[in-house]
Amino acid sequence: MAEQKTEIAFPYIQIAVGMDGIVLETFYSPQISMKMVLGENQVNEIMKAWVANRKDLQKQQQLAQKVMKTKQH
């Protein structure tokens, strides 16, 4: 049986979640990568901002749907 090789598309991002933060490693090639460590406080602030932006986006989408329904009637 022939082995199937899976090719990785670059850049490739690997994420590791730890007890005190997140490690993001971006691979640009098999030999070249860059690692970034986000501490717990940074991760918490990013997630708070993400949730707030997500809520705003959902409100905008709901408003757009209401406008579209109103125009259809």
N, C-alpha and C positions, 0 to 999 in steps of 0.2 A: 504494500500500500504506500503510495507516495505521500510525503509530508507536505502540508500546506504551509507556506510561509506568509505571515501577515506583515505587510509593510506599514511602517509608522509614518504618518504624514507630519512633517515639521512645519512650524513649531508645534511641539507637543508639551502640554502642561500636566505635571503630576502634582497632586494635592495630598498632603498628609495632615490629618487633624490630630493634634495632641491635647494633653490636659491643660496646657498653658498657652495655646495658640495654634497657628496654622503655618505649615511650611509649604511654599509654592516653589516648584522648580520648573523652569521653562527650558526645554531642550531645543536648541536650534539645529543641531546635527547630533550624530551619535557621540561626538567628542566635545561639543560645546554646549554648556548649560549655564543658567544663572539661577541662583537660589535666593529667595526672599522669605524672611521670617516675620510673621505678623503676630505680635503679642496679644494676650487676652483682651486688654483694653482697646487695642486697635480693631480687633475682630468685633468686639461688642459695638463699637461706634459704627463700623461699616454695616453691620446687620441692622442696627436701629435706623440708619439712613435708608437702607434697602427697603425695610418694611414701610417706612413713611412714604417713600417714593412710589412704592407698589400700591399703597392705598390711594394716593393721588391719581395714579394712572387708572386704577379701577373706577374711580369717581368720574374721570374724564370719559372713559369708555361707556359707562352707564349713561352719561349725559348725551353722548353722541348717538347711542342706540335710541334714546327717547326722541331726539330730534328727528332721526330717520323714520321712526314709527309715525311721528306727527306729520311729516311730509307725505307719507304714503296714504294717509287718510284724507 
